């Protein structure tokens, strides 16, 4: 009998886990499979709503998952190596970091090519067998025997493992913990500027086909170039939890939002302000939520979480999808290891043991990344004078895991460089 795995959520994490489980099985027919995988997604289709911005995939996590899933060559069709270009600036558009990306046709880079989230999700979904994803299946209840109940009245009986890959407001999470996400203190608006190269060449040049992150005084304007040619803009600032009700304007009215941004960013560089004024009228208010740093739960047999469902954090370290893909790598190995056991009577015990071991490792890894992410939030929005004062700590916080012991060499060099930088600029 195959191990029956139900994945709740067809985002990048859920689809990647399913792909790994399918791809790494030696089965030649469905009857040969030792793991049976089904994804249940509450949304009606792949393009039911906006699927977010652009993602950079890291060598040891996101890219490794793509390679093990047999999707590296397919990924190359959509990867944007020129999207690695990045500027870190203050409100006066003084750039403290200004790195160019590779040429648009290049496939050699510093190791973090960009891909639009909708493109990545579609690539993963398309790699799965037909009918692997059940759309329009909003989970309402899970029985003790892991039978699933859905809002449309349908029931899927008795799984061996239910994996919550259903994001910030996971419906699986309450099965293992009572902890809920809380407001991070950061909120704002998002805009889309279409056909940026032709419609706003000055802003297109400022972003340089990559990312521009500017912040000062507890506020930020972030702009990222998307593969389809638009610029995805987000404004972030320190706000109370009820700001959407108490801000004094309609957060869904484009004219009102743009007027509020003109006031909020009145003393900012003109080019940066323009990012908040040129976008289409479908502005979206955003609140950033997070789970407590180091969030963990007592193991519950037959149920686990990955991605944002397990360790939701803000986007200020760019680690979300990479951490989620690391989860999928480890969990797929845990499941397949149990499935390879010849003695079928012991498979369920080994599966439970393997999943519990996976969770222990995930807790350690995610706590580290959550702390790095929260440090970034503090250094951007809660540090007086940032980025002019504190840019060193911000960069070293982001780089420390990647360069390891090299941090001891990098630290004095980074501080020396910005000491000189401030004398000149």
C-alpha positions in Angstrom: 0.0 0.0 0.0 1.3 3.5 -0.9 1.7 6.2 1.7 -1.2 8.6 1.1 -0.1 12.2 1.4 -2.5 15.2 1.3 -1.0 18.6 0.7 -3.2 21.5 1.6 -2.3 24.5 -0.5 -1.0 24.7 -4.1 1.4 27.5 -3.6 5.1 27.1 -4.5 5.8 25.0 -1.4 2.9 22.6 -1.8 3.6 22.2 -5.5 7.3 21.7 -5.0 6.8 19.0 -2.3 4.4 17.2 -4.6 6.9 17.4 -7.5 9.7 16.1 -5.4 7.6 13.2 -4.2 6.6 12.3 -7.8 9.9 12.9 -9.5 12.1 11.0 -7.0 10.0 7.8 -7.0 11.3 5.1 -9.3 7.8 4.0 -10.2 7.0 3.5 -13.8 3.2 3.4 -13.4 0.8 4.8 -10.8 0.4 1.3 -9.4 4.1 1.1 -8.7 4.1 4.3 -6.6 5.0 4.0 -3.0 3.7 7.5 -2.2 0.4 8.8 -3.4 0.1 12.6 -3.4 -2.8 14.9 -3.8 -3.0 18.7 -3.4 -6.1 20.4 -2.2 -6.4 24.1 -3.0 -9.1 26.4 -1.8 -8.8 28.8 -4.8 -10.7 27.9 -8.0 -7.8 28.1 -10.4 -4.1 28.9 -10.8 -4.7 32.5 -11.7 -7.6 33.1 -9.3 -5.9 36.2 -7.8 -2.7 38.2 -8.0 0.2 35.9 -7.0 2.7 38.4 -5.8 6.1 39.8 -6.9 9.5 38.4 -7.9 11.6 35.9 -6.0 15.3 35.3 -5.9 16.3 31.7 -5.5 19.4 30.8 -3.5 21.9 28.1 -4.4 21.7 25.9 -1.4 17.9 26.0 -1.0 15.7 27.2 -3.8 18.0 26.2 -6.6 18.9 22.9 -5.0 15.2 22.0 -4.8 14.7 22.8 -8.5 17.7 20.6 -9.4 16.5 17.7 -7.3 13.0 18.1 -8.7 14.4 17.8 -12.3 13.2 21.3 -13.1 16.5 23.2 -13.5 16.5 23.3 -17.3 12.8 24.4 -17.3 13.6 27.1 -14.7 16.3 28.5 -17.1 13.6 29.4 -19.5 12.2 31.9 -17.1 15.1 32.9 -14.8 16.1 36.5 -14.9 19.7 36.9 -14.2 19.6 40.6 -14.9 17.1 40.8 -12.1 19.9 40.4 -9.6 20.5 44.2 -9.9 19.9 45.9 -6.6 20.0 49.3 -5.1 19.7 50.2 -1.4 19.0 53.8 -1.0 17.7 56.5 1.5 14.9 59.0 0.9 17.3 61.3 -0.9 18.1 58.5 -3.4 21.7 58.2 -2.1 22.6 54.7 -3.0 24.6 52.8 -0.3 24.6 49.7 -2.5 24.3 49.7 -6.3 25.0 46.3 -7.9 24.2 45.6 -11.5 22.8 42.3 -12.7 24.0 40.1 -15.5 23.1 40.8 -19.1 19.4 39.8 -19.9 20.5 36.7 -21.8 23.1 35.6 -19.3 22.9 32.4 -17.3 26.0 33.1 -15.2 25.5 35.2 -12.1 26.3 35.7 -8.5 23.9 32.9 -7.7 20.5 34.4 -7.1 18.4 34.6 -10.4 15.0 36.1 -10.1 11.7 34.6 -11.2 8.2 36.0 -10.9 6.2 34.1 -8.3 3.2 33.5 -10.7 5.6 32.0 -13.2 7.4 29.8 -10.7 4.0 28.5 -9.3 2.7 27.7 -12.8 6.0 26.0 -13.8 5.7 23.8 -10.7 2.0 23.1 -11.1 2.4 22.2 -14.8 5.1 19.7 -13.8 2.6 17.6 -11.8 0.5 14.7 -13.1 -3.0 15.6 -14.3 -5.6 15.9 -11.5 -2.9 16.0 -8.8 -4.2 19.4 -7.8 -7.9 19.5 -6.8 -9.0 23.2 -7.2 -11.8 24.8 -5.2 -11.3 22.5 -2.2 -11.5 24.7 0.9 -10.6 22.7 3.9 -13.1 22.9 6.8 -12.3 19.9 9.0 -9.8 17.1 9.6 -11.0 14.0 11.4 -8.9 12.0 13.8 -8.3 9.4 11.1 -7.1 12.2 8.8 -10.2 12.2 6.7 -10.6 15.6 5.1 -13.8 17.6 4.8 -14.3 20.5 2.4 -16.6 23.5 2.1 -18.3 22.1 -1.0 -19.5 19.1 1.0 -17.0 16.5 -0.4 -14.9 14.2 1.8 -11.5 12.6 1.1 -11.0 9.6 3.4 -8.0 8.6 5.5 -4.6 9.9 4.6 -1.4 8.8 6.3 0.0 12.4 6.3 -1.6 15.8 6.0 0.9 18.6 5.1 -0.2 22.2 5.7 1.3 24.3 2.9 -1.5 26.8 3.0 0.2 29.9 4.0 -0.2 32.6 6.6 -3.8 31.7 7.6 -3.3 28.0 7.5 -6.3 25.8 8.2 -4.0 22.9 9.1 -2.0 24.9 11.7 -4.7 24.7 14.4 -4.3 20.9 14.4 -0.8 21.3 15.9 -0.7 24.6 17.7 -3.0 27.4 19.0 -0.4 30.1 18.0 -1.7 32.6 15.4 0.2 35.2 13.3 0.4 38.7 14.7 0.7 42.1 13.1 4.4 43.0 12.7 3.8 46.7 12.9 4.4 47.3 9.2 1.7 48.0 6.7 1.3 49.9 3.4 0.1 49.8 -0.2 1.1 48.0 -3.4 0.9 49.3 -6.9 1.6 48.0 -10.4 3.3 50.2 -13.1 2.7 48.5 -16.4 5.0 48.5 -19.4 7.6 50.5 -17.4 10.3 50.7 -20.1 8.0 52.6 -22.4 5.6 54.4 -20.0 8.1 55.6 -17.3 11.7 55.3 -18.7 13.1 57.3 -15.7 11.6 54.8 -13.2 12.6 51.8 -15.4 16.2 53.1 -15.4 16.1 53.7 -11.6 15.1 50.0 -11.0 17.6 48.8 -13.6 15.5 45.6 -14.3 16.1 44.6 -10.7 15.1 45.8 -7.3 15.3 49.2 -5.6 14.8 49.3 -1.8 14.7 52.8 -0.3 13.9 53.6 3.3 14.2 56.4 5.9 12.4 57.6 8.9 10.5 54.4 9.5 9.1 54.4 5.9 10.1 52.7 2.7 9.4 52.6 -1.0 10.3 49.3 -2.6 10.2 48.7 -6.4 10.9 45.5 -8.3 10.9 44.8 -12.0 8.8 41.9 -13.1 9.5 39.6 -16.1 6.3 40.8 -17.9 7.7 44.3 -18.0 5.8 46.0 -15.1 7.2 47.3 -11.9 5.8 46.1 -8.6 5.8 48.8 -6.0 5.2 48.6 -2.3 5.2 51.3 0.3 5.8 50.2 3.9 5.8 52.1 7.2 5.3 51.7 10.9 1.6 51.6 11.5 -1.0 50.6 14.2 -2.8 47.4 13.7 -6.1 49.2 12.8 -4.5 51.7 10.5 -6.8 50.7 7.5 -9.8 51.9 9.5 -8.2 54.9 11.2 -5.9 56.4 8.6 -8.5 58.9 7.4 -8.8 57.8 3.8 -10.2 55.0 1.7 -7.4 52.5 1.4 -9.0 51.0 -1.7 -9.4 54.3 -3.6 -6.4 54.9 -5.8 -6.7 58.7 -5.8 -7.0 58.8 -2.0 -4.0 56.5 -1.6 -1.8 58.4 -3.9 -2.7 61.7 -2.2 -1.8 60.1 1.2 1.5 58.9 -0.3 2.3 62.5 -1.6 1.9 63.7 2.0 3.7 60.8 3.7 6.7 61.1 1.3 6.6 64.8 0.7 10.3 65.2 1.7 11.5 62.3 -0.4 13.4 62.4 -3.7 11.1 63.2 -6.7 12.0 60.0 -8.5 11.2 57.8 -5.5 7.9 59.7 -4.9 6.9 59.0 -8.5 6.8 55.3 -7.9 3.8 55.9 -5.7 2.0 58.1 -8.2 2.2 56.4 -11.6 0.7 53.0 -10.9 -2.6 51.6 -12.1 -5.7 52.3 -10.0 -5.9 48.7 -8.5 -4.0 49.7 -5.3 -4.0 47.1 -2.6 -3.6 47.7 1.2 -1.1 45.3 2.8 -0.4 44.3 6.4 2.6 42.2 7.2 2.1 39.4 9.8 4.5 37.0 11.4 4.7 34.0 13.7 6.8 34.3 16.9 10.5 33.8 16.3 11.3 30.2 17.1 7.7 29.1 16.8 7.5 25.3 17.3 4.9 22.7 18.3 4.6 19.4 20.0 4.6 16.7 17.3 1.2 15.5 16.2 1.2 12.1 14.4 0.0 12.4 10.8 0.1 16.2 10.5 2.9 18.7 9.8 3.5 22.2 8.3 5.9 23.7 5.8 6.5 27.2 4.5 4.6 30.2 5.8 2.2 27.8 7.6 5.1 26.8 9.8 7.2 29.9 10.1 5.5 33.0 8.6 7.8 36.1 8.5 8.0 39.5 6.9 9.8 39.7 3.5 12.7 41.9 4.5 15.4 39.2 4.2 14.1 37.6 1.0 14.2 34.1 2.5 10.5 33.0 2.5 10.4 30.8 -0.6 13.9 29.5 -0.1 13.2 28.4 3.4 10.0 26.8 2.2 11.9 24.9 -0.5 14.4 23.7 2.1 11.4 22.3 4.0 10.1 20.5 0.9 13.5 18.9 0.3 13.8 17.6 3.9 10.2 16.5 4.2 10.2 14.7 0.8 13.3 12.8 1.9 11.6 11.8 5.2 8.5 10.5 3.4 10.4 8.6 0.7 12.7 7.1 3.2 9.7 5.6 5.0 8.2 4.5 1.8 11.3 2.5 0.8 10.9 0.2 3.8 10.0 -3.3 2.7 8.2 -4.3 5.9 4.8 -2.6 5.4 3.8 -3.0 9.0 6.6 -0.7 10.1 6.1 2.0 7.5 3.7 4.1 9.5 6.0 4.1 12.5 9.0 5.1 10.5 7.0 7.8 8.7 6.0 9.3 11.9 9.5 9.2 13.3 10.9 10.7 10.1 8.4 13.5 10.1 9.1 14.3 13.7 12.9 14.4 13.0 12.1 16.7 10.0 10.2 19.1 12.3 13.1 19.3 14.8 15.5 20.3 12.0 13.0 22.7 10.5 12.5 24.5 13.9 16.3 25.1 14.2 16.6 26.3 10.6 13.5 28.5 10.6 14.3 30.2 13.9 17.6 31.3 12.6 16.0 32.8 9.4 13.2 34.3 11.4 15.7 36.1 13.6 17.6 37.4 10.5 14.4 38.6 9.0 13.3 40.4 12.1 16.8 42.0 12.5 16.4 43.4 9.0 13.0 44.9 9.9 14.4 46.5 12.9 17.4 47.9 11.1 15.3 49.3 8.3 12.3 50.7 10.2 13.3 51.0 13.8 16.9 52.3 13.7 17.2 56.1 13.9 19.1 57.5 10.9 18.9 54.3 8.9 20.2 53.5 6.3 22.9 56.2 6.6 23.6 55.0 10.1 23.2 51.2 10.4 23.7 50.1 6.8 26.7 48.1 7.9 24.7 46.0 10.4 21.9 45.5 7.9 24.3 44.1 5.2 26.2 41.9 7.6 23.0 40.5 9.0 21.9 39.5 5.5 25.3 38.1 4.5 26.3 36.3 7.7 24.7 32.9 6.8 26.0 33.0 3.3 29.6 33.8 4.0 30.0 31.9 7.2 33.3 32.5 9.0 34.1 35.1 6.3 32.0 37.4 8.4 35.0 38.1 10.5 36.9 39.4 7.5 33.9 41.2 6.0 32.9 43.1 9.1 35.9 45.5 9.4 36.0 46.0 5.6 32.3 46.9 5.5 32.6 49.3 8.4 35.7 50.9 6.9 34.0 51.3 3.5 31.0 53.1 4.8 33.0 55.3 7.1 34.8 56.6 4.0 31.4 56.6 2.1 29.9 59.0 4.6 32.9 61.3 4.5 32.4 61.7 0.7 28.6 61.5 0.4 
